[in-house]
Amino acid sequence: MKFGIRLVLGALIAVVGTFGAAAQDTIAKIKQRGTIVVGVKNDYKPWGFLDPSGKIVGMEIELAEDVAKKLGVKLEMIPVIAANRMEFLNQGRIDLVIATMGDTAERRKVVGMVEPNYYAGATNVLAPKSANLKKWEDLKGRKVCAVQGAYYNRRVGQLYQPDLVVFPAVPDALNALQGGNCIAFLFDDTLIGSTLAGGDPKWANYEMPLASEDPQLWAIGVRLTDLDAPFGKLMKEMSVDWHKSGRLLALEKKWGIKTSPYLEEANKKHRGS
């Protein structure tokens, strides 16, 4: 009996040791490979999107470039969506997620959320002005386009009971909205705001009519085993520096994004620390 217990404990220690070694070796593996693979958005302008040449560019892309430069390796980017980014990370298909990922308690059970958070958004809708939406309750029973895996789908569905029509990616939902398949598009107010401010005439008759709700911090994601290991600590240090140096505020300005109160507050906090 005692021998069996010792065997089980030995096996558990070996497994824990293996995971620990894997976490400790992440930076070494990236450097040995000569490339860091980052999951990014390519449909979330201007945080991550395709330029006319088909190249992925944007505010978050520059952050990914900063990480690659820090490690002295090349950058490989893999487009991800809300429904697969955490899965790709845990499968080892990517080393890091910088993809507008909301930081929630539920997601913290699956991936490591790097603090300090690097951005923040909230929930709203994009709708034609003719829909005459005034309050969230106006969505009840009406078809609303949404994106698979978005954290706010459940909350809005429970509170306001719209008929959610879920699509795999943002462009699909926006096309459905313009095609009249839904009365509004439920998403993060950061994307909606930048879409309306972008000057594209096809959105001239659209608006963000409701008061934004459920403020949500965004986090860079690493595997849970990396969070307290050297790779996670490196990302924490970089996030602190991005805030302290004003790098994030400068990138907002460069990409034409309205200044985030969260970034202003974080900049002041870390400059004073």
Secondary structure, 3 states (H helix, E strand, C coil): CHHHHHHHHHHHHHHHHHHHHHHHCHHHHHHHHCEEEEEECCEECCCEEECCCCCEECHHHHHHHHHHHHHCCEEEEEECCCCCHHHHHHHCCCCEECCCCECCCCHHHCCEECCCCCEEEEEEEEEEHHHCCCCHHHHCCCEEEEECCCCHHHHHHHHHCCEEEEECCHHHHHHHHHCCCCCEEEEEHHHHHHHHHCCCHHHCCEECCCCCEEEEEECCEECHHHCCCHHHHHHHHHHHHHHHHCHHHHHHHHCCCCCCHHHHHHHHHHHCC
